[in-house]
Amino acid sequence: MNLYPVRAIYMAEMARTRRTMLQSIVSPVISTSLYFVVFGAAIGSRISEIGGVSYGAFIVPGLIMLMLLTQSVSNASFGIFFPKFSGSIYEILSAPISYLEVVIGYVGAAASKSILLGLIILATSSFFVPLEIAHPFWMLTFLVLTAVTFSLLGFIIGIWADGFDKLQLVPLLVITPLTFLGGSFYSIDMLPPFWQNVTLANPVVYLVSGFRWSFYGISDVSIVASVAMISLFLVASLVTIAWIFRTGYRLKP
């Protein structure tokens, strides 16, 4: 594998982030901080603790996961869609670059930005509530795996989309609702038994629960199920991307 084209794509995407710092970094941090302040103040006054953890601290992993999922998909989808939109994708397709190198460059940059945002939000949250990380290794593992997996998903969406409307379709209508309903701001144990069973069909529940377990040692589902779910997402995304490049599906504008 030639690392020079990977580095070129990666650095170009990171340079775009630096040029749009307000939109890429500051805006998501402010939005997530507002979620934290509003939910922490409005609901935290009514719910003191969940599983022995203060409500303000309880929602921090959910907020980080909310940002991680949406930003990973958005960054990766726009990163590959814009070259298709502008026609510069032909430069990549005609260059001596393998498809694997293209994926690593774009997905690596999108995942790096999401991980950076997650760490910034984690540091910001520590100013509002006392935080503890019971399992730092698993916290970083879930952070990196989730960022990479959903950046792969975003890459797929960017190839599939043929307009800016479709580019935002999945993040706004699928990922964000699933994250809100996936236990980001509450424990599913608080729901009636019927809705608990319905919620378990939401794959995001396993991601949020596993990430929260790495902080406080509490979860709504087993850690094994959480690791299995993120692994399934990763494998499915890799298989889909392999099929796309094998068939040439919508690689050209």
Buried (B, 14 or more C-beta within 10 A) or exposed (E): EEEEBBBBBBEEBBEBBEEEEEEBBEEBBEBBBEBBEEBBEEBBEEBEEBEEBBBBBBBBBBBBBBBBBBBBBBBBBBBBBBBBBEEEBEEBBEEEBEBBBBBBBBBBBBBBBBBBBBEBBBEBBEEBBEBEBEBEEBBBBBBBBBBBBBBBBBBBBBBBBEEEEBBBBBBEEEBBEBBBBBBBBBBBEEBEEEEBEEBBEBEBBBBBBBBBBBBBBBBBBEBEBBBEBBEEBBEBBBEBBEEBBEEEEEBEE
